[in-house]
């Protein structure tokens, strides 16, 4: 954990500090630097969780496939981080959480379940958590024994909490907004957390709909659209880790 926060400090020392001028300026350079900081922070958050899960999945406790053997280890990890829930799922879909133990739900109906049981890692799958009801992104790593998947360890990362953390660090000016879109068009992170899981194409603005479709079809660029009687400009870039579209938007100056 200490190493992770040192790395976060390095990123923000080199990327965030030069962008503080964005509070007073909407220059392309400032906006691009801020966008880089936003995406770097988020990707680092996801990749650090992924690496931690890979380490946990390789332990003797986890590879036993027995909850009683691994629950203490997973509990230590959950306590070391905030804004997430750690869980273990069996091949039959039954799953355990650190806080509740064996739950009365199953994860076999989740879109990522077949992939994880086929041995593929999951990063950024969107869900409303069954254990907490919070809008979340899933990161999960399969556990193997003798070449066979015997289950998976995963994390449900709370998007509201992550957005609040990002907002406190970026400190955008009042007319600027950060947000991300998943490949299916749903908002995953947003300055206003009540926008999570909304599709901007369904908010009644034809120019916003057109802009969102363009963003979803390209890797990077900038678009202009009208929303709430204000002309907005957005610059965007695609994360190779999650495939999410990262954006910074602000009021366009005539």
N, C-alpha and C positions, 0 to 999 in steps of 0.2 A: 504493500500500500504506500509506504514512504517513497519508493522509487517511482510509483505512478504519479504522485503529486509533484515530485521533482520534475518529471517529464512535462507535466502540465504547466509547471512554472516556466520551463524553458520555452514552450510554445507561445505562451502569452507574453513573455518578455520580448520575444522577437517579432511577434505578429500583432498583438493587441495594442501595445503602447503606441506604435506609429499610427494607429487608426483612430486615436482619440480625437483627432482633428475632425473626424466625420461628424462630431457633435455640432460643429460650426460650418462644415463644408460638405457638399454633395459631389465632390470631384470623383471622377472615375477611379483614380488611384486609391483614394480613401475607401471607396465602396468595395473595390476588389480586395483590398487588404482585409477589410472587415469580413467579407464573405469567406476568405481563406481561413481566418481565425475561427469562424463559426463551424465550418466543415471539419477543420482539424480537431477542434475540441470534441465534437460529436463522434468522429471516427475513432479517436483515441479512447473515448469512453467505451465504445462498443468493442473495440479490439482488445482492450485490457480485460474486459469481462470474459471475452472469448478465450484468451490465453489462460486466464485463471481456471476456467472450466476444463480446458484441455489438461492442465496439471492435475486437477481433482479427479478427472475421469481415468487417469493413468495410475492412480493410487491403488494399493492392495485392498483398501477398505471399499472403494467404489467398485472395483472389478469383482468383488465377492458377489455383487448383485443383491446383497442383503441390507435392508434399510437400517437395521440395528447397528451394523458395522460402520455405516457411512454417515449417519445423522449428526454425530458430534462434529465431524470434520466439516460438513456442509454448514452446520450452525456457526462455527467459528468464522467461516467465510462471510456468511450473511451479516454477522455482527461487525465485520470489518468494513462494511460498505453500507451506504444508505440509499434508499430509493429503489430497492429491489427485493424480490422474493426468490429464494433458491428452492429447487424441487428436483425430485427423481421420479422418472416414469418407467414403468415396466413394459415389456413388449405387448401385454394385453391391454395397455392404455391406463391401467390404474396408476395413480401417482401419489406421492408423499410430499409434503412441504415441511420446512424446518419448524414452522409455528404450529402446524396442526397434525403432523404425522400423516397416516393414511387418510385420504379424503374419500368422500362418497361420490365423487365425480370421476370421469375418465377423460383422457386427452385424445382418445382415438378418433374423435370427430374433428380435431383441429386440422387445418390445411397442411401443416408442416409435419404431421405425425408419420405419414408413410415415408417421407424423405428421411427423417431422422432414424427411423427403423431400418432404412436401406443403407445406413452408414454415412449419411451426408450431414454436415454441420449446418445449423440454421442461424442466421443473423438478420434480425430486423423484421421478422414476421409479425404482423399486427394482430392483436387480440384484445378483448376485454377480459381481464383476468377472472377466472372462475373462483379463485380463492379470495380475491379482494374487491373485484368489481371495477378496478381501475383500468383506464386505457393504457395499453402497454405494448412494448416490443419484446419479442422472444429471442433469446440467444441460447442455443442448445448444442451439446456435443454428445455423440453416441459413445457408449462404453462397449468394448469388445473383449471377448474371451475366446481363445481358440479360433479367431477369425470370425466369430459369430457375434452379432449385436445382442447384448443381454439387457439393454436399457439405455437410458440417457440421463445426463444431468443438465439441467437448464436453469436459466434466470429469466424472470419476468421483470423487465425494467420499466418503471413507471414514467410515462412520457410527461405528465404534468410536472413532476418533480424535476425532471431533466430540463424542461423548458424554463422553469423558474431559475434554475442554476445558470443556464445560458444567459437569460435576460439580465441577471444581476452582474454578470461579468462583462457583457457587451455594452451595457449602459447606452443604448441607442437614443438618439434625439427623438422627440415626441412624434414626429411624422414618419419615422422609420420603423420597419417591421422585419423580423426574421421569421422565416418559416420553411418547412420542407414538405415535399410531396413524395409519397410512395409511388411505385410504378403504376399502381391502379388508380392514381389520382387523389387518394385520400391524404389529408393533411396529417402529418405525423408529429411535427414540432411547430410551435407557433408562440409568438410573443403573448398572444391572448389565448390562454389554455382552453377556453371554451370552444375554440375553433378546431380542436383535435378531432380527427376522424371525419371532418367535413370535406366535401368535394367542392372546390371553388367553382367548378363548372356548373354547379347547381344553385348558385347564389343570385341569379337573376341578371347578371351583367353579361351581355353578349361579347363585349370586348375582353372581359376577364376569362370567359369560356374559351375564346380564341387564343388568348395568351397562354392559358394553362395547357391547351392541346399542343401548342408549339413547344412549350417547355418540356412536356412529357415525350416529345418526339426527337428532341435534340440533346446533345451532351452539355452545351454551354451557350451563353448568349445573353441578350437583353430584350425585354419586351416592354410595351407601354399599353395601359388599359385604363378604363374608367371604372371607379367604384365609389359609391356613396357621393356622387357628384364631384369627385376629385380625380384628377389625372395622376396616375401612379406609374412609376418606372421601376422595373425589377431587373436585377442582374442575377444570373443563376449558373450553377455548375453541378455536375453529377458526381456523386461519391462512387468510387469503384468498389467500395466495401459493401455498402447496403443497396446501391443503385437508387438511393433517394436523391431528389433534386433539391439542392440547397439554394435559398434565395434571400437576398436583402432587397426590400422595396422601400421607396420613399416618394414623397410628393414631387412630381415633375415641375420644374421651374420653367415657365414660358420663355 
